[in-house]
Amino acid sequence: MKKFFSQLFDDNNTINEKSVVGFIAFVMLCIAFLVDVITGYFGKEFVINKLVFDGFMVLVLGSFGIASVDKWINKKNPTDKNENGGTE
C-alpha cells in the first residue's frame, strides 16, 4: 500500500490519477445507495445533502469522462512517432 501511494504521487508513474479519484467517488456513491436501500427497508429515511450527492456524481462522471477522452486522444495521436511520421 505504501508503494502504491509513493507511485501515485510520483511524476513518472503508470497510475491514472483520474481513474483513482473516479473509482473512490463511485464507491462512495454505491455506499450511499446501499445505506439508502437498507434504511428504506427498515422504514427510515436516509437524508443526504443533494449538493454532496451531486458533487460525488460530477466527480465520477468527470473523472471517467476525462480519462476516456484522454485515452481516445492518445490513441488518435500516438506519441511514439517522430516528426516525419515514421516510428523508431
PDB file with one MODEL, atoms N, CA, C and O in Angstrom:
MODEL        1
ATOM      1  N   MET A   1       0.830  -1.185   0.000  1.00  0.00           N
ATOM      2  CA  MET A   1       0.000   0.000   0.000  1.00  0.00           C
ATOM      3  C   MET A   1       0.876   1.251   0.000  1.00  0.00           C
ATOM      4  O   MET A   1       0.564   2.238  -0.666  1.00  0.00           O
ATOM      5  N   LYS A   2       1.968   1.200   0.749  1.00  0.00           N
ATOM      6  CA  LYS A   2       2.873   2.338   0.803  1.00  0.00           C
ATOM      7  C   LYS A   2       3.511   2.571  -0.567  1.00  0.00           C
ATOM      8  O   LYS A   2       3.712   3.713  -0.980  1.00  0.00           O
ATOM      9  N   LYS A   3       3.828   1.469  -1.273  1.00  0.00           N
ATOM     10  CA  LYS A   3       4.409   1.584  -2.607  1.00  0.00           C
ATOM     11  C   LYS A   3       3.410   2.198  -3.582  1.00  0.00           C
ATOM     12  O   LYS A   3       3.792   2.990  -4.443  1.00  0.00           O
ATOM     13  N   PHE A   4       2.122   1.835  -3.451  1.00  0.00           N
ATOM     14  CA  PHE A   4       1.091   2.387  -4.318  1.00  0.00           C
ATOM     15  C   PHE A   4       1.001   3.900  -4.160  1.00  0.00           C
ATOM     16  O   PHE A   4       0.941   4.627  -5.152  1.00  0.00           O
ATOM     17  N   PHE A   5       0.991   4.379  -2.909  1.00  0.00           N
ATOM     18  CA  PHE A   5       0.885   5.816  -2.684  1.00  0.00           C
ATOM     19  C   PHE A   5       2.138   6.553  -3.131  1.00  0.00           C
ATOM     20  O   PHE A   5       2.050   7.678  -3.623  1.00  0.00           O
ATOM     21  N   SER A   6       3.303   5.932  -2.967  1.00  0.00           N
ATOM     22  CA  SER A   6       4.523   6.592  -3.444  1.00  0.00           C
ATOM     23  C   SER A   6       4.531   6.668  -4.969  1.00  0.00           C
ATOM     24  O   SER A   6       5.000   7.656  -5.534  1.00  0.00           O
ATOM     25  N   GLN A   7       4.017   5.639  -5.640  1.00  0.00           N
ATOM     26  CA  GLN A   7       3.924   5.689  -7.098  1.00  0.00           C
ATOM     27  C   GLN A   7       2.841   6.658  -7.557  1.00  0.00           C
ATOM     28  O   GLN A   7       2.982   7.292  -8.603  1.00  0.00           O
ATOM     29  N   LEU A   8       1.765   6.780  -6.789  1.00  0.00           N
ATOM     30  CA  LEU A   8       0.663   7.658  -7.154  1.00  0.00           C
ATOM     31  C   LEU A   8       1.110   9.109  -7.228  1.00  0.00           C
ATOM     32  O   LEU A   8       0.670   9.852  -8.105  1.00  0.00           O
ATOM     33  N   PHE A   9       1.975   9.515  -6.320  1.00  0.00           N
ATOM     34  CA  PHE A   9       2.416  10.906  -6.282  1.00  0.00           C
ATOM     35  C   PHE A   9       3.741  11.134  -7.012  1.00  0.00           C
ATOM     36  O   PHE A   9       4.281  12.240  -6.989  1.00  0.00           O
ATOM     37  N   ASP A  10       4.260  10.097  -7.654  1.00  0.00           N
ATOM     38  CA  ASP A  10       5.479  10.241  -8.446  1.00  0.00           C
ATOM     39  C   ASP A  10       5.133  10.853  -9.799  1.00  0.00           C
ATOM     40  O   ASP A  10       4.070  10.570 -10.352  1.00  0.00           O
ATOM     41  N   ASP A  11       6.026  11.697 -10.341  1.00  0.00           N
ATOM     42  CA  ASP A  11       5.769  12.335 -11.631  1.00  0.00           C
ATOM     43  C   ASP A  11       5.807  11.348 -12.787  1.00  0.00           C
ATOM     44  O   ASP A  11       5.083  11.524 -13.766  1.00  0.00           O
ATOM     45  N   ASN A  12       6.621  10.333 -12.696  1.00  0.00           N
ATOM     46  CA  ASN A  12       6.750   9.337 -13.758  1.00  0.00           C
ATOM     47  C   ASN A  12       6.101   8.025 -13.323  1.00  0.00           C
ATOM     48  O   ASN A  12       6.794   7.056 -13.011  1.00  0.00           O
ATOM     49  N   ASN A  13       4.771   8.002 -13.303  1.00  0.00           N
ATOM     50  CA  ASN A  13       4.077   6.799 -12.870  1.00  0.00           C
ATOM     51  C   ASN A  13       3.185   6.275 -13.983  1.00  0.00           C
ATOM     52  O   ASN A  13       2.969   6.950 -14.990  1.00  0.00           O
ATOM     53  N   THR A  14       2.674   5.079 -13.796  1.00  0.00           N
ATOM     54  CA  THR A  14       1.759   4.479 -14.760  1.00  0.00           C
ATOM     55  C   THR A  14       0.338   4.445 -14.221  1.00  0.00           C
ATOM     56  O   THR A  14      -0.547   3.871 -14.855  1.00  0.00           O
ATOM     57  N   ILE A  15       0.106   5.047 -13.069  1.00  0.00           N
ATOM     58  CA  ILE A  15      -1.210   5.060 -12.450  1.00  0.00           C
ATOM     59  C   ILE A  15      -1.990   6.261 -12.975  1.00  0.00           C
ATOM     60  O   ILE A  15      -1.479   7.380 -12.986  1.00  0.00           O
ATOM     61  N   ASN A  16      -3.226   6.028 -13.410  1.00  0.00           N
ATOM     62  CA  ASN A  16      -4.082   7.108 -13.880  1.00  0.00           C
ATOM     63  C   ASN A  16      -4.818   7.696 -12.680  1.00  0.00           C
ATOM     64  O   ASN A  16      -5.737   7.075 -12.145  1.00  0.00           O
ATOM     65  N   GLU A  17      -4.416   8.881 -12.264  1.00  0.00           N
ATOM     66  CA  GLU A  17      -4.969   9.504 -11.062  1.00  0.00           C
ATOM     67  C   GLU A  17      -6.449   9.811 -11.220  1.00  0.00           C
ATOM     68  O   GLU A  17      -7.206   9.726 -10.253  1.00  0.00           O
ATOM     69  N   LYS A  18      -6.869  10.168 -12.428  1.00  0.00           N
ATOM     70  CA  LYS A  18      -8.283  10.472 -12.662  1.00  0.00           C
ATOM     71  C   LYS A  18      -9.150   9.237 -12.405  1.00  0.00           C
ATOM     72  O   LYS A  18     -10.245   9.344 -11.854  1.00  0.00           O
ATOM     73  N   SER A  19      -8.664   8.094 -12.798  1.00  0.00           N
ATOM     74  CA  SER A  19      -9.418   6.862 -12.566  1.00  0.00           C
ATOM     75  C   SER A  19      -9.470   6.512 -11.087  1.00  0.00           C
ATOM     76  O   SER A  19     -10.484   6.000 -10.613  1.00  0.00           O
ATOM     77  N   VAL A  20      -8.408   6.775 -10.356  1.00  0.00           N
ATOM     78  CA  VAL A  20      -8.395   6.502  -8.913  1.00  0.00           C
ATOM     79  C   VAL A  20      -9.437   7.369  -8.208  1.00  0.00           C
ATOM     80  O   VAL A  20     -10.201   6.872  -7.381  1.00  0.00           O
ATOM     81  N   VAL A  21      -9.470   8.656  -8.532  1.00  0.00           N
ATOM     82  CA  VAL A  21     -10.440   9.570  -7.916  1.00  0.00           C
ATOM     83  C   VAL A  21     -11.858   9.173  -8.315  1.00  0.00           C
ATOM     84  O   VAL A  21     -12.761   9.170  -7.478  1.00  0.00           O
ATOM     85  N   GLY A  22     -12.055   8.839  -9.584  1.00  0.00           N
ATOM     86  CA  GLY A  22     -13.373   8.421 -10.039  1.00  0.00           C
ATOM     87  C   GLY A  22     -13.842   7.154  -9.369  1.00  0.00           C
ATOM     88  O   GLY A  22     -15.017   7.043  -9.017  1.00  0.00           O
ATOM     89  N   PHE A  23     -12.951   6.189  -9.181  1.00  0.00           N
ATOM     90  CA  PHE A  23     -13.316   4.940  -8.528  1.00  0.00           C
ATOM     91  C   PHE A  23     -13.690   5.171  -7.061  1.00  0.00           C
ATOM     92  O   PHE A  23     -14.654   4.585  -6.569  1.00  0.00           O
ATOM     93  N   ILE A  24     -12.942   6.010  -6.373  1.00  0.00           N
ATOM     94  CA  ILE A  24     -13.260   6.302  -4.967  1.00  0.00           C
ATOM     95  C   ILE A  24     -14.618   6.986  -4.860  1.00  0.00           C
ATOM     96  O   ILE A  24     -15.412   6.644  -3.984  1.00  0.00           O
ATOM     97  N   ALA A  25     -14.896   7.948  -5.741  1.00  0.00           N
ATOM     98  CA  ALA A  25     -16.192   8.626  -5.721  1.00  0.00           C
ATOM     99  C   ALA A  25     -17.314   7.651  -6.077  1.00  0.00           C
ATOM    100  O   ALA A  25     -18.403   7.732  -5.510  1.00  0.00           O
ATOM    101  N   PHE A  26     -17.059   6.722  -7.017  1.00  0.00           N
ATOM    102  CA  PHE A  26     -18.058   5.721  -7.380  1.00  0.00           C
ATOM    103  C   PHE A  26     -18.361   4.799  -6.196  1.00  0.00           C
ATOM    104  O   PHE A  26     -19.520   4.463  -5.951  1.00  0.00           O
ATOM    105  N   VAL A  27     -17.339   4.399  -5.476  1.00  0.00           N
ATOM    106  CA  VAL A  27     -17.545   3.550  -4.290  1.00  0.00           C
ATOM    107  C   VAL A  27     -18.378   4.293  -3.244  1.00  0.00           C
ATOM    108  O   VAL A  27     -19.250   3.704  -2.605  1.00  0.00           O
ATOM    109  N   MET A  28     -18.105   5.584  -3.074  1.00  0.00           N
ATOM    110  CA  MET A  28     -18.884   6.365  -2.105  1.00  0.00           C
ATOM    111  C   MET A  28     -20.356   6.457  -2.524  1.00  0.00           C
ATOM    112  O   MET A  28     -21.245   6.388  -1.676  1.00  0.00           O
ATOM    113  N   LEU A  29     -20.613   6.610  -3.823  1.00  0.00           N
ATOM    114  CA  LEU A  29     -21.995   6.631  -4.305  1.00  0.00           C
ATOM    115  C   LEU A  29     -22.675   5.282  -4.079  1.00  0.00           C
ATOM    116  O   LEU A  29     -23.847   5.231  -3.706  1.00  0.00           O
ATOM    117  N   CYS A  30     -21.950   4.198  -4.304  1.00  0.00           N
ATOM    118  CA  CYS A  30     -22.515   2.868  -4.073  1.00  0.00           C
ATOM    119  C   CYS A  30     -22.839   2.654  -2.602  1.00  0.00           C
ATOM    120  O   CYS A  30     -23.873   2.074  -2.269  1.00  0.00           O
ATOM    121  N   ILE A  31     -21.966   3.115  -1.726  1.00  0.00           N
ATOM    122  CA  ILE A  31     -22.218   3.001  -0.284  1.00  0.00           C
ATOM    123  C   ILE A  31     -23.460   3.803   0.098  1.00  0.00           C
ATOM    124  O   ILE A  31     -24.293   3.326   0.868  1.00  0.00           O
ATOM    125  N   ALA A  32     -23.587   5.014  -0.432  1.00  0.00           N
ATOM    126  CA  ALA A  32     -24.765   5.836  -0.139  1.00  0.00           C
ATOM    127  C   ALA A  32     -26.030   5.160  -0.645  1.00  0.00           C
ATOM    128  O   ALA A  32     -27.064   5.205   0.022  1.00  0.00           O
ATOM    129  N   PHE A  33     -25.961   4.532  -1.819  1.00  0.00           N
ATOM    130  CA  PHE A  33     -27.116   3.825  -2.368  1.00  0.00           C
ATOM    131  C   PHE A  33     -27.505   2.643  -1.474  1.00  0.00           C
ATOM    132  O   PHE A  33     -28.685   2.446  -1.181  1.00  0.00           O
ATOM    133  N   LEU A  34     -26.518   1.865  -1.046  1.00  0.00           N
ATOM    134  CA  LEU A  34     -26.809   0.714  -0.198  1.00  0.00           C
ATOM    135  C   LEU A  34     -27.388   1.131   1.156  1.00  0.00           C
ATOM    136  O   LEU A  34     -28.312   0.493   1.661  1.00  0.00           O
ATOM    137  N   VAL A  35     -26.852   2.184   1.732  1.00  0.00           N
ATOM    138  CA  VAL A  35     -27.375   2.669   3.006  1.00  0.00           C
ATOM    139  C   VAL A  35     -28.801   3.163   2.823  1.00  0.00           C
ATOM    140  O   VAL A  35     -29.645   2.945   3.692  1.00  0.00           O
ATOM    141  N   ASP A  36     -29.084   3.828   1.701  1.00  0.00           N
ATOM    142  CA  ASP A  36     -30.439   4.297   1.422  1.00  0.00           C
ATOM    143  C   ASP A  36     -31.406   3.131   1.275  1.00  0.00           C
ATOM    144  O   ASP A  36     -32.528   3.189   1.778  1.00  0.00           O
ATOM    145  N   VAL A  37     -30.982   2.074   0.591  1.00  0.00           N
ATOM    146  CA  VAL A  37     -31.845   0.900   0.420  1.00  0.00           C
ATOM    147  C   VAL A  37     -32.091   0.217   1.759  1.00  0.00           C
ATOM    148  O   VAL A  37     -33.223  -0.156   2.066  1.00  0.00           O
ATOM    149  N   ILE A  38     -31.050   0.051   2.549  1.00  0.00           N
ATOM    150  CA  ILE A  38     -31.189  -0.632   3.842  1.00  0.00           C
ATOM    151  C   ILE A  38     -32.067   0.177   4.797  1.00  0.00           C
ATOM    152  O   ILE A  38     -32.950  -0.379   5.450  1.00  0.00           O
ATOM    153  N   THR A  39     -31.828   1.488   4.883  1.00  0.00           N
ATOM    154  CA  THR A  39     -32.658   2.300   5.781  1.00  0.00           C
ATOM    155  C   THR A  39     -34.097   2.382   5.273  1.00  0.00           C
ATOM    156  O   THR A  39     -35.031   2.451   6.072  1.00  0.00           O
ATOM    157  N   GLY A  40     -34.284   2.373   3.948  1.00  0.00           N
ATOM    158  CA  GLY A  40     -35.641   2.356   3.399  1.00  0.00           C
ATOM    159  C   GLY A  40     -36.366   1.070   3.725  1.00  0.00           C
ATOM    160  O   GLY A  40     -37.574   1.075   3.963  1.00  0.00           O
ATOM    161  N   TYR A  41     -35.640  -0.029   3.736  1.00  0.00           N
ATOM    162  CA  TYR A  41     -36.235  -1.321   4.091  1.00  0.00           C
ATOM    163  C   TYR A  41     -36.748  -1.312   5.531  1.00  0.00           C
ATOM    164  O   TYR A  41     -37.782  -1.911   5.824  1.00  0.00           O
ATOM    165  N   PHE A  42     -36.036  -0.643   6.420  1.00  0.00           N
ATOM    166  CA  PHE A  42     -36.449  -0.570   7.824  1.00  0.00           C
ATOM    167  C   PHE A  42     -37.412   0.569   8.090  1.00  0.00           C
ATOM    168  O   PHE A  42     -37.779   0.813   9.240  1.00  0.00           O
ATOM    169  N   GLY A  43     -37.830   1.275   7.039  1.00  0.00           N
ATOM    170  CA  GLY A  43     -38.848   2.312   7.193  1.00  0.00           C
ATOM    171  C   GLY A  43     -38.325   3.669   7.608  1.00  0.00           C
ATOM    172  O   GLY A  43     -39.107   4.535   7.998  1.00  0.00           O
ATOM    173  N   LYS A  44     -37.037   3.874   7.536  1.00  0.00           N
ATOM    174  CA  LYS A  44     -36.462   5.167   7.899  1.00  0.00           C
ATOM    175  C   LYS A  44     -35.930   5.846   6.642  1.00  0.00           C
ATOM    176  O   LYS A  44     -35.521   5.197   5.678  1.00  0.00           O
ATOM    177  N   GLU A  45     -35.950   7.165   6.688  1.00  0.00           N
ATOM    178  CA  GLU A  45     -35.468   7.923   5.536  1.00  0.00           C
ATOM    179  C   GLU A  45     -33.989   8.252   5.725  1.00  0.00           C
ATOM    180  O   GLU A  45     -33.578   8.744   6.776  1.00  0.00           O
ATOM    181  N   PHE A  46     -33.205   7.975   4.696  1.00  0.00           N
ATOM    182  CA  PHE A  46     -31.784   8.324   4.701  1.00  0.00           C
ATOM    183  C   PHE A  46     -31.645   9.683   4.029  1.00  0.00           C
ATOM    184  O   PHE A  46     -31.850   9.816   2.822  1.00  0.00           O
ATOM    185  N   VAL A  47     -31.299  10.680   4.815  1.00  0.00           N
ATOM    186  CA  VAL A  47     -31.203  12.039   4.298  1.00  0.00           C
ATOM    187  C   VAL A  47     -29.747  12.328   3.951  1.00  0.00           C
ATOM    188  O   VAL A  47     -28.859  12.267   4.802  1.00  0.00           O
ATOM    189  N   ILE A  48     -29.530  12.641   2.684  1.00  0.00           N
ATOM    190  CA  ILE A  48     -28.205  13.048   2.233  1.00  0.00           C
ATOM    191  C   ILE A  48     -28.362  14.386   1.530  1.00  0.00           C
ATOM    192  O   ILE A  48     -29.312  14.601   0.777  1.00  0.00           O
ATOM    193  N   ASN A  49     -27.431  15.267   1.782  1.00  0.00           N
ATOM    194  CA  ASN A  49     -27.472  16.583   1.165  1.00  0.00           C
ATOM    195  C   ASN A  49     -27.341  16.431  -0.349  1.00  0.00           C
ATOM    196  O   ASN A  49     -26.431  15.757  -0.831  1.00  0.00           O
ATOM    197  N   LYS A  50     -28.244  17.055  -1.093  1.00  0.00           N
ATOM    198  CA  LYS A  50     -28.241  16.954  -2.562  1.00  0.00           C
ATOM    199  C   LYS A  50     -26.931  17.482  -3.128  1.00  0.00           C
ATOM    200  O   LYS A  50     -26.437  16.955  -4.125  1.00  0.00           O
ATOM    201  N   LEU A  51     -26.372  18.491  -2.527  1.00  0.00           N
ATOM    202  CA  LEU A  51     -25.114  19.055  -3.004  1.00  0.00           C
ATOM    203  C   LEU A  51     -23.971  18.045  -2.891  1.00  0.00           C
ATOM    204  O   LEU A  51     -23.131  17.956  -3.786  1.00  0.00           O
ATOM    205  N   VAL A  52     -23.939  17.294  -1.805  1.00  0.00           N
ATOM    206  CA  VAL A  52     -22.899  16.276  -1.610  1.00  0.00           C
ATOM    207  C   VAL A  52     -23.050  15.160  -2.631  1.00  0.00           C
ATOM    208  O   VAL A  52     -22.072  14.739  -3.249  1.00  0.00           O
ATOM    209  N   PHE A  53     -24.279  14.681  -2.808  1.00  0.00           N
ATOM    210  CA  PHE A  53     -24.523  13.604  -3.764  1.00  0.00           C
ATOM    211  C   PHE A  53     -24.183  14.048  -5.189  1.00  0.00           C
ATOM    212  O   PHE A  53     -23.526  13.317  -5.930  1.00  0.00           O
ATOM    213  N   ASP A  54     -24.628  15.239  -5.565  1.00  0.00           N
ATOM    214  CA  ASP A  54     -24.332  15.749  -6.908  1.00  0.00           C
ATOM    215  C   ASP A  54     -22.833  15.974  -7.104  1.00  0.00           C
ATOM    216  O   ASP A  54     -22.310  15.787  -8.203  1.00  0.00           O
ATOM    217  N   GLY A  55     -22.155  16.372  -6.045  1.00  0.00           N
ATOM    218  CA  GLY A  55     -20.708  16.553  -6.133  1.00  0.00           C
ATOM    219  C   GLY A  55     -19.988  15.250  -6.439  1.00  0.00           C
ATOM    220  O   GLY A  55     -19.109  15.203  -7.300  1.00  0.00           O
ATOM    221  N   PHE A  56     -20.366  14.187  -5.725  1.00  0.00           N
ATOM    222  CA  PHE A  56     -19.762  12.878  -6.000  1.00  0.00           C
ATOM    223  C   PHE A  56     -20.115  12.390  -7.401  1.00  0.00           C
ATOM    224  O   PHE A  56     -19.285  11.794  -8.088  1.00  0.00           O
ATOM    225  N   MET A  57     -21.359  12.650  -7.821  1.00  0.00           N
ATOM    226  CA  MET A  57     -21.779  12.224  -9.151  1.00  0.00           C
ATOM    227  C   MET A  57     -20.977  12.954 -10.237  1.00  0.00           C
ATOM    228  O   MET A  57     -20.558  12.336 -11.216  1.00  0.00           O
ATOM    229  N   VAL A  58     -20.768  14.237 -10.070  1.00  0.00           N
ATOM    230  CA  VAL A  58     -19.985  15.005 -11.040  1.00  0.00           C
ATOM    231  C   VAL A  58     -18.530  14.532 -11.043  1.00  0.00           C
ATOM    232  O   VAL A  58     -17.903  14.462 -12.100  1.00  0.00           O
ATOM    233  N   LEU A  59     -17.993  14.208  -9.864  1.00  0.00           N
ATOM    234  CA  LEU A  59     -16.629  13.671  -9.807  1.00  0.00           C
ATOM    235  C   LEU A  59     -16.504  12.366 -10.580  1.00  0.00           C
ATOM    236  O   LEU A  59     -15.538  12.173 -11.319  1.00  0.00           O
ATOM    237  N   VAL A  60     -17.466  11.473 -10.418  1.00  0.00           N
ATOM    238  CA  VAL A  60     -17.425  10.190 -11.123  1.00  0.00           C
ATOM    239  C   VAL A  60     -17.528  10.412 -12.625  1.00  0.00           C
ATOM    240  O   VAL A  60     -16.699   9.916 -13.389  1.00  0.00           O
ATOM    241  N   LEU A  61     -18.534  11.147 -13.045  1.00  0.00           N
ATOM    242  CA  LEU A  61     -18.733  11.365 -14.479  1.00  0.00           C
ATOM    243  C   LEU A  61     -17.575  12.144 -15.092  1.00  0.00           C
ATOM    244  O   LEU A  61     -17.130  11.841 -16.199  1.00  0.00           O
ATOM    245  N   GLY A  62     -17.097  13.136 -14.376  1.00  0.00           N
ATOM    246  CA  GLY A  62     -15.996  13.941 -14.898  1.00  0.00           C
ATOM    247  C   GLY A  62     -14.700  13.170 -14.992  1.00  0.00           C
ATOM    248  O   GLY A  62     -14.016  13.232 -16.013  1.00  0.00           O
ATOM    249  N   SER A  63     -14.352  12.448 -13.949  1.00  0.00           N
ATOM    250  CA  SER A  63     -13.064  11.752 -13.972  1.00  0.00           C
ATOM    251  C   SER A  63     -13.060  10.608 -14.970  1.00  0.00           C
ATOM    252  O   SER A  63     -12.079  10.428 -15.692  1.00  0.00           O
ATOM    253  N   PHE A  64     -14.137   9.830 -15.028  1.00  0.00           N
ATOM    254  CA  PHE A  64     -14.177   8.753 -16.013  1.00  0.00           C
ATOM    255  C   PHE A  64     -14.328   9.293 -17.422  1.00  0.00           C
ATOM    256  O   PHE A  64     -13.782   8.722 -18.366  1.00  0.00           O
ATOM    257  N   GLY A  65     -15.063  10.388 -17.577  1.00  0.00           N
ATOM    258  CA  GLY A  65     -15.204  11.003 -18.893  1.00  0.00           C
ATOM    259  C   GLY A  65     -13.895  11.583 -19.389  1.00  0.00           C
ATOM    260  O   GLY A  65     -13.541  11.406 -20.555  1.00  0.00           O
ATOM    261  N   ILE A  66     -13.172  12.270 -18.522  1.00  0.00           N
ATOM    262  CA  ILE A  66     -11.881  12.841 -18.898  1.00  0.00           C
ATOM    263  C   ILE A  66     -10.887  11.733 -19.197  1.00  0.00           C
ATOM    264  O   ILE A  66     -10.104  11.847 -20.140  1.00  0.00           O
ATOM    265  N   ALA A  67     -10.902  10.662 -18.411  1.00  0.00           N
ATOM    266  CA  ALA A  67      -9.991   9.550 -18.657  1.00  0.00           C
ATOM    267  C   ALA A  67     -10.300   8.892 -19.996  1.00  0.00           C
ATOM    268  O   ALA A  67      -9.384   8.494 -20.715  1.00  0.00           O
ATOM    269  N   SER A  68     -11.580   8.774 -20.336  1.00  0.00           N
ATOM    270  CA  SER A  68     -11.953   8.175 -21.615  1.00  0.00           C
ATOM    271  C   SER A  68     -11.527   9.043 -22.784  1.00  0.00           C
ATOM    272  O   SER A  68     -11.002   8.543 -23.778  1.00  0.00           O
ATOM    273  N   VAL A  69     -11.754  10.347 -22.663  1.00  0.00           N
ATOM    274  CA  VAL A  69     -11.354  11.273 -23.731  1.00  0.00           C
ATOM    275  C   VAL A  69      -9.842  11.291 -23.861  1.00  0.00           C
ATOM    276  O   VAL A  69      -9.314  11.325 -24.973  1.00  0.00           O
ATOM    277  N   ASP A  70      -9.143  11.269 -22.739  1.00  0.00           N
ATOM    278  CA  ASP A  70      -7.681  11.256 -22.761  1.00  0.00           C
ATOM    279  C   ASP A  70      -7.166  10.001 -23.457  1.00  0.00           C
ATOM    280  O   ASP A  70      -6.220  10.065 -24.241  1.00  0.00           O
ATOM    281  N   LYS A  71      -7.789   8.860 -23.169  1.00  0.00           N
ATOM    282  CA  LYS A  71      -7.388   7.613 -23.807  1.00  0.00           C
ATOM    283  C   LYS A  71      -7.674   7.663 -25.312  1.00  0.00           C
ATOM    284  O   LYS A  71      -6.873   7.179 -26.112  1.00  0.00           O
ATOM    285  N   TRP A  72      -8.812   8.245 -25.696  1.00  0.00           N
ATOM    286  CA  TRP A  72      -9.187   8.351 -27.108  1.00  0.00           C
ATOM    287  C   TRP A  72      -8.236   9.286 -27.854  1.00  0.00           C
ATOM    288  O   TRP A  72      -7.841   8.992 -28.983  1.00  0.00           O
ATOM    289  N   ILE A  73      -7.867  10.403 -27.240  1.00  0.00           N
ATOM    290  CA  ILE A  73      -6.956  11.355 -27.887  1.00  0.00           C
ATOM    291  C   ILE A  73      -5.568  10.741 -28.034  1.00  0.00           C
ATOM    292  O   ILE A  73      -4.932  10.904 -29.075  1.00  0.00           O
ATOM    293  N   ASN A  74      -5.093  10.046 -27.019  1.00  0.00           N
ATOM    294  CA  ASN A  74      -3.773   9.431 -27.101  1.00  0.00           C
ATOM    295  C   ASN A  74      -3.732   8.298 -28.121  1.00  0.00           C
ATOM    296  O   ASN A  74      -2.686   8.046 -28.720  1.00  0.00           O
ATOM    297  N   LYS A  75      -4.854   7.613 -28.325  1.00  0.00           N
ATOM    298  CA  LYS A  75      -4.903   6.562 -29.332  1.00  0.00           C
ATOM    299  C   LYS A  75      -4.906   7.182 -30.731  1.00  0.00           C
ATOM    300  O   LYS A  75      -4.336   6.615 -31.663  1.00  0.00           O
ATOM    301  N   LYS A  76      -5.547   8.345 -30.877  1.00  0.00           N
ATOM    302  CA  LYS A  76      -5.629   9.028 -32.153  1.00  0.00           C
ATOM    303  C   LYS A  76      -4.299   9.665 -32.535  1.00  0.00           C
ATOM    304  O   LYS A  76      -3.930   9.651 -33.709  1.00  0.00           O
ATOM    305  N   ASN A  77      -3.576  10.221 -31.575  1.00  0.00           N
ATOM    306  CA  ASN A  77      -2.292  10.877 -31.793  1.00  0.00           C
ATOM    307  C   ASN A  77      -1.201  10.177 -30.994  1.00  0.00           C
ATOM    308  O   ASN A  77      -0.848  10.643 -29.911  1.00  0.00           O
ATOM    309  N   PRO A  78      -0.654   9.064 -31.500  1.00  0.00           N
ATOM    310  CA  PRO A  78       0.382   8.361 -30.725  1.00  0.00           C
ATOM    311  C   PRO A  78       1.638   9.215 -30.588  1.00  0.00           C
ATOM    312  O   PRO A  78       2.014   9.950 -31.502  1.00  0.00           O
ATOM    313  N   THR A  79       2.270   9.102 -29.440  1.00  0.00           N
ATOM    314  CA  THR A  79       3.449   9.920 -29.161  1.00  0.00           C
ATOM    315  C   THR A  79       4.736   9.255 -29.599  1.00  0.00           C
ATOM    316  O   THR A  79       5.804   9.858 -29.493  1.00  0.00           O
ATOM    317  N   ASP A  80       4.662   8.006 -30.097  1.00  0.00           N
ATOM    318  CA  ASP A  80       5.891   7.306 -30.462  1.00  0.00           C
ATOM    319  C   ASP A  80       6.293   7.549 -31.921  1.00  0.00           C
ATOM    320  O   ASP A  80       7.158   6.842 -32.439  1.00  0.00           O
ATOM    321  N   LYS A  81       5.693   8.520 -32.585  1.00  0.00           N
ATOM    322  CA  LYS A  81       6.086   8.839 -33.954  1.00  0.00           C
ATOM    323  C   LYS A  81       7.058  10.004 -33.944  1.00  0.00           C
ATOM    324  O   LYS A  81       6.971  10.897 -33.102  1.00  0.00           O
ATOM    325  N   ASN A  82       7.991   9.982 -34.899  1.00  0.00           N
ATOM    326  CA  ASN A  82       8.899  11.116 -34.991  1.00  0.00           C
ATOM    327  C   ASN A  82       8.293  12.195 -35.880  1.00  0.00           C
ATOM    328  O   ASN A  82       7.139  12.067 -36.290  1.00  0.00           O
ATOM    329  N   GLU A  83       9.030  13.244 -36.184  1.00  0.00           N
ATOM    330  CA  GLU A  83       8.486  14.383 -36.902  1.00  0.00           C
ATOM    331  C   GLU A  83       8.078  14.027 -38.332  1.00  0.00           C
ATOM    332  O   GLU A  83       7.189  14.679 -38.879  1.00  0.00           O
ATOM    333  N   ASN A  84       8.690  13.021 -38.959  1.00  0.00           N
ATOM    334  CA  ASN A  84       8.377  12.665 -40.334  1.00  0.00           C
ATOM    335  C   ASN A  84       7.218  11.667 -40.426  1.00  0.00           C
ATOM    336  O   ASN A  84       6.835  11.280 -41.530  1.00  0.00           O
ATOM    337  N   GLY A  85       6.673  11.260 -39.331  1.00  0.00           N
ATOM    338  CA  GLY A  85       5.528  10.367 -39.336  1.00  0.00           C
ATOM    339  C   GLY A  85       5.918   8.905 -39.192  1.00  0.00           C
ATOM    340  O   GLY A  85       5.033   8.054 -39.104  1.00  0.00           O
ATOM    341  N   GLY A  86       7.186   8.583 -39.165  1.00  0.00           N
ATOM    342  CA  GLY A  86       7.631   7.203 -39.004  1.00  0.00           C
ATOM    343  C   GLY A  86       7.844   6.846 -37.561  1.00  0.00           C
ATOM    344  O   GLY A  86       7.898   7.715 -36.690  1.00  0.00           O
ATOM    345  N   THR A  87       7.965   5.571 -37.315  1.00  0.00           N
ATOM    346  CA  THR A  87       8.219   5.132 -35.945  1.00  0.00           C
ATOM    347  C   THR A  87       9.658   4.671 -35.810  1.00  0.00           C
ATOM    348  O   THR A  87      10.266   4.178 -36.760  1.00  0.00           O
ATOM    349  N   GLU A  88      10.173   4.839 -34.642  1.00  0.00           N
ATOM    350  CA  GLU A  88      11.561   4.408 -34.382  1.00  0.00           C
ATOM    351  C   GLU A  88      11.611   3.652 -33.085  1.00  0.00           C
ATOM    352  O   GLU A  88      12.680   3.200 -32.675  1.00  0.00           O
TER     353      GLU A  88
ENDMDL
END
